[in-house]
């Protein structure tokens, strides 16, 4: 009997890697938004918001990045579950046929 490298193992690993990359990108967007806001005082922010009308779009971008971060967390958790299932299945096959 031949036991291959297991495509489920690599699928789980790929999901974890892409989830971590996705989380990194979303966290960077959130952090850059926070830095942009903290560099000016409150009255300057209000003036800039009125002048450039960017307050709503920045809030939407921040909300979108936050949702993206949660989605990345779920993606990594799913990848871990696939990894665990693949590992358990391989262990069962080895016990059965050894």
C-alpha positions in Angstrom: 0.0 0.0 0.0 1.2 3.4 -0.9 0.4 6.5 1.3 0.7 9.7 -0.6 1.6 13.1 0.8 -2.1 13.8 1.2 -3.7 16.6 -0.7 -5.8 17.4 2.4 -2.7 18.2 4.3 -1.5 20.6 1.7 -4.9 22.2 1.3 -5.0 22.9 5.0 -1.5 24.3 5.0 -2.4 26.5 2.0 -5.5 27.8 3.8 -3.4 28.6 6.9 -0.8 30.5 4.8 -3.3 32.5 2.8 -5.3 33.3 6.0 -2.2 34.6 7.7 -1.3 36.7 4.7 -4.9 38.0 4.6 -4.8 38.9 8.3 -1.4 40.7 7.9 -2.8 42.8 5.0 -6.0 43.7 6.9 -4.0 44.5 10.1 -1.7 46.8 8.1 -4.6 48.7 6.7 -6.2 49.1 10.1 -2.9 50.2 11.6 -2.2 52.7 8.9 -5.7 54.1 9.3 -5.1 54.5 13.1 -1.8 56.3 12.4 -3.4 58.7 10.0 -6.0 59.6 12.5 -3.7 60.0 15.5 -1.2 62.3 13.8 -3.7 65.2 14.0 -5.7 66.7 16.8 -9.5 66.4 16.9 -10.3 69.9 15.6 -7.9 69.4 12.7 -9.6 66.1 11.9 -13.0 67.7 11.8 -11.8 70.4 9.5 -10.1 67.9 7.2 -13.2 65.8 7.2 -15.3 68.7 6.1 -12.8 69.9 3.5 -12.0 66.5 1.9 -15.2 64.6 2.7 -13.3 61.4 3.5 -14.7 60.6 7.0 -17.4 58.2 5.7 -15.1 56.4 3.3 -12.4 56.0 5.9 -14.9 54.5 8.3 -16.1 52.1 5.6 -12.5 51.1 4.8 -11.8 50.6 8.5 -15.0 48.5 8.9 -14.1 46.5 5.7 -10.6 45.8 7.0 -12.0 44.7 10.4 -14.3 42.2 8.6 -11.4 41.0 6.5 -9.4 40.4 9.7 -12.2 38.3 11.1 -12.6 36.4 7.9 -8.8 35.7 7.9 -9.1 34.3 11.4 -11.9 31.9 10.4 -9.9 30.9 7.3 -6.9 30.0 9.5 -9.1 28.1 12.0 -10.6 26.1 9.1 -7.1 25.3 7.8 -6.1 24.0 11.2 -9.1 21.8 11.4 -8.3 20.3 8.0 -4.7 19.7 9.1 -6.0 17.9 12.3 -8.4 15.8 10.3 -5.8 14.9 7.8 -3.3 14.0 10.5 -5.9 11.8 12.4 -6.9 10.0 9.2 -3.3 9.2 8.3 -2.7 7.9 11.8 -5.8 5.7 11.5 -4.7 4.3 8.2 -1.2 3.5 9.5 -2.7 1.7 12.6 -5.1 -0.3 10.4 -2.6 -1.5 7.9 0.6 -1.8 10.0 
